[in-house]
């Protein structure tokens, strides 16, 4: 095998992106658990963890630029670097949405109640978590088959999202809620919006993995 | 690849004695485009371009089969006028090889061989060719100086001007910048980019970045075979053959 040092650098890059993905997943876990358990301290941890994600972002970007400038990568190597460079932005954005959700959790009255569509809400949370985890696995494994399933899963998330929003709006229209409840419901609407956006970034990652593996840009939006 | 075809090669095989250097090569070279040939040493890329102006005739024991169609004729046919062919399809070599003559006489050499005698006409051809080779501004005040006093990069552009003076259709370049420093190399690359408006260019290069910079299409040769031929962006971003992938990512062997 030629270019041993270069191959090692590519491997390190890939590992760092996977580690950044794991850190992002950790944040998602913290914040969704804080929501379930009304645990503001855990929400604070999710916010603090954003620094870890941002540090990875800067480090990996520098790694990619160095590989591009010094190694003249081609073909699959070039696609790995391009994918990594784009994917860290998706992960970083997921981290930012986690911070947004955590801030809502902290501001909400405790214990947090999901006043409407609680089952669907939990379904949404679980599916978003699962998509983020899977997006990182697809990158680590180069699993195109799994990556291609993301579009369909995203459609389900969009349906869930719309369903919860509609039910919540109807509920608000029909009931005489206190100001506090209305504020918490508004927070929940924000939260489901952020969750839906997180899923969009997971879909982006899946599409980029298809490109990385097969050079096919059709899946990239 | 929708452009007009300048040269169409069909099932080309070439042997040096018992050694088969080219194996069943079929490729269409687009007119007014730069086509790069890449591949490891000994893969046949230089042998291939030498076939296009019958330079391999100079080697003993060469046998070729197949067709190289240019302007409707198979240039491998024994009745091909090789002198006329090399006027149409000229070659620039790895090391600049100006004649030990003045700058002017180097460029005027070809037109004189082909019968241009009048001083006025020669002046015109020399100026036009040196301008086209992006050398005129640097040498216009010293046309009678020896070409050997020029820098390596200038000598290479002079060799290109010498070629342009006989008004060819196709320029074959065998590693034209490998003996040059990065600045002289970038001048040659800029020149190649300009020249493709008027000429069809085929360049052999070991420098993949150079192929990526100058060529519209790139062909990868390996062990005498044409492995892959595609628009340059495709060949370097998403090669189809594993051997191409391994070569362009530098993981050969």
Interface residues (C-beta under 8 A of the other chain):
Chain A: X1 X2 X3 X6 X7 X72 X73 X74 X75 X76 X77 X78 X79 X214 X215 X216
Chain B: X208 X209 X236 X237 X238 X239 X244 X245 X248 X249 X250 X251 X252 X253
